[in-house]
Amino acid sequence: MRNLGLSNVRGEDRIILSSSINEMQHLETLHVESRFQGDDDVVDLDLISLPTKLRKLELNGILQKLPEWIPKLQNLVELSLSESRLTEDPLKSLNCLQHL
């Protein structure tokens, strides 16, 4: 599978989500959407280990923080963060992504 889109992702889904995505070594595009507003619905994506082939990443919804693995995605050419409510500036950790 090269493209994956997930909607209505809740915080409680993170373990199932991480085990499934970790197996997708050929994934090039990932879209994760969480439209919920409660504290339990904050999606923590640090459990996920994304394949290095990922070229496009769209995260739409409340995040606790920018996932630590994003700076390791050297093939990333497009990143979209919507409605994240991040409190720290994400640009600091993105400056090493040459193709972004």
C-alpha positions, -999 to 999 in steps of 0.1 A, spaced: 0 0 0 14 34 -10 -14 58 1 -34 57 34 -60 81 47 -75 78 82 -103 99 95 -120 101 129 -88 90 147 -91 92 185 -63 91 211 -74 56 220 -67 44 185 -29 51 187 -18 16 196 -38 -1 168 -27 27 144 10 24 152 11 -14 148 -7 -12 115 13 17 100 47 2 112 41 -27 88 36 -5 57 72 -2 44 61 12 10 38 39 23 44 72 5 14 93 15 -3 94 49 -33 115 59 -45 113 96 -75 133 106 -89 137 141 -118 161 144 -126 156 181 -122 182 208 -118 163 241 -86 158 260 -88 120 254 -88 127 217 -54 143 215 -35 120 191 1 110 202 19 98 171 52 91 187 44 54 189 44 52 151 76 45 132 69 57 97 87 42 67 115 64 53 98 64 18 71 87 31 68 117 8 36 134 18 23 137 54 -10 154 64 -19 157 101 -52 173 108 -63 175 144 -50 182 179 -15 170 186 4 170 219 36 178 201 52 173 167 61 137 164 98 131 170 102 110 139 93 137 114 129 151 111 140 116 101 117 115 70 144 126 45 121 119 15 93 142 27 84 168 1 51 179 16 39 184 52 5 197 62 -4 205 98 -39 217 104 -58 225 136 -28 210 156 -28 236 185 9 231 188 24 253 215 60 249 203 72 262 169 75 231 146 99 249 122 129 242 145 127 205 140 119 207 103 150 226 91 169 194 84 144 182 58 161 192 26 132 183 2 104 199 21 
